[in-house]
C-alpha cells in the first residue's frame, strides 16, 4: 500500500469498512478477470470522492480501472447509506426548507 493509500484509508478505517464490503466469489465455470484487492478498490473510490476528480481521471497507480472503481462504488454506496442510517450517522434524513423530512 502506498503512502497516499494509507493516508486515504488508514488501517483503522479499513478495519471498520472491510466487513461491509460484499464478497465476489470465484466463478465455478472459470474465466473472467482476476479478483482485485478490495482495499485497493476502496482506496480508489475514496480518492475520487475526496479529490473531486472525475472517475475517468483516476490515476493508474491505484491498480484499479475507473470503470471497476465506479461499478463497485455503485454497489457499495447504497449499503453505506443504510449502515450509516442504522447507526445514526451520516445519511440521516434532513429537514426540507419547510420543516418536512426529505
C-alpha positions as CSV (number, residue, x, y, z in Angstrom):
1,X,0.0,0.0,0.0
2,X,1.4,3.4,-1.0
3,X,1.8,6.3,1.4
4,X,-1.1,8.0,-0.3
5,X,-3.2,4.9,0.1
6,X,-2.5,4.7,3.8
7,X,-3.4,8.4,4.2
8,X,-6.7,8.0,2.4
9,X,-7.6,4.7,4.1
10,X,-5.7,4.2,7.3
11,X,-5.8,0.7,8.9
12,X,-8.4,1.8,11.5
13,X,-10.8,2.9,8.7
14,X,-10.2,-0.3,6.8
15,X,-10.9,-2.4,9.8
16,X,-14.3,-0.7,10.1
17,X,-15.2,-0.8,6.4
18,X,-13.9,-4.2,5.4
19,X,-16.8,-6.2,6.9
20,X,-19.3,-4.1,4.9
21,X,-17.8,-4.9,1.5
22,X,-19.6,-7.6,-0.4
23,X,-17.5,-10.7,-1.4
24,X,-17.2,-11.6,-5.0
25,X,-16.8,-15.5,-5.1
26,X,-14.8,-17.2,-7.8
27,X,-17.0,-18.4,-10.7
28,X,-17.3,-22.1,-10.9
29,X,-17.1,-22.2,-14.7
30,X,-13.8,-20.2,-14.6
31,X,-13.0,-17.4,-16.9
32,X,-13.4,-13.7,-16.1
33,X,-10.7,-11.5,-14.7
34,X,-8.5,-12.0,-11.7
35,X,-10.1,-10.7,-8.5
36,X,-8.9,-7.3,-7.3
37,X,-7.8,-6.3,-3.8
38,X,-10.8,-4.9,-2.1
39,X,-8.8,-2.3,-0.2
40,X,-7.2,-1.0,-3.4
41,X,-10.7,-0.6,-4.9
42,X,-12.0,1.1,-1.8
43,X,-8.9,3.4,-1.7
44,X,-9.5,4.4,-5.3
45,X,-13.2,5.2,-4.5
46,X,-12.1,7.3,-1.5
47,X,-9.6,9.2,-3.7
48,X,-12.2,10.1,-6.3
49,X,-14.7,11.2,-3.6
50,X,-12.2,13.3,-1.7
51,X,-10.3,14.8,-4.6
52,X,-13.3,15.6,-6.7
53,X,-11.6,14.2,-9.8
54,X,-13.8,12.5,-12.5
55,X,-13.9,8.7,-12.4
56,X,-12.2,8.6,-15.8
57,X,-9.2,10.5,-14.4
58,X,-8.5,8.0,-11.6
59,X,-4.7,7.6,-11.5
60,X,-3.4,4.2,-12.7
61,X,-1.2,4.0,-9.5
62,X,-4.3,2.6,-7.7
63,X,-4.2,-0.5,-9.9
64,X,-8.0,-0.3,-10.5
65,X,-9.7,0.8,-13.7
66,X,-12.0,3.8,-13.5
67,X,-14.9,1.5,-14.7
68,X,-14.3,-1.0,-11.9
69,X,-14.0,1.7,-9.2
70,X,-17.2,3.3,-10.4
71,X,-19.1,0.0,-10.6
72,X,-18.0,-1.0,-7.1
73,X,-19.0,2.4,-5.8
74,X,-22.5,1.9,-7.2
75,X,-22.7,-1.4,-5.3
76,X,-21.2,0.0,-2.0
77,X,-22.9,3.4,-1.9
78,X,-26.5,2.3,-1.1
79,X,-25.1,-0.1,1.6
80,X,-23.2,2.8,3.1
81,X,-26.3,4.9,3.5
82,X,-28.3,2.0,5.1
83,X,-25.4,1.3,7.5
84,X,-25.0,4.9,8.4
85,X,-28.7,5.5,8.9
86,X,-28.9,2.4,11.1
87,X,-26.1,3.6,13.3
88,X,-27.4,7.1,13.5
89,X,-24.5,8.5,11.4
90,X,-24.3,10.4,8.2
91,X,-27.0,9.8,5.7
92,X,-29.9,10.6,8.0
93,X,-32.9,12.4,6.7
94,X,-32.6,16.2,6.8
95,X,-35.4,18.6,7.2
96,X,-36.6,20.2,4.0
97,X,-36.9,24.0,3.9
98,X,-40.5,23.9,5.2
99,X,-39.6,21.5,8.1
100,X,-40.7,18.3,6.4
101,X,-38.3,15.4,6.2
102,X,-37.0,14.7,2.7
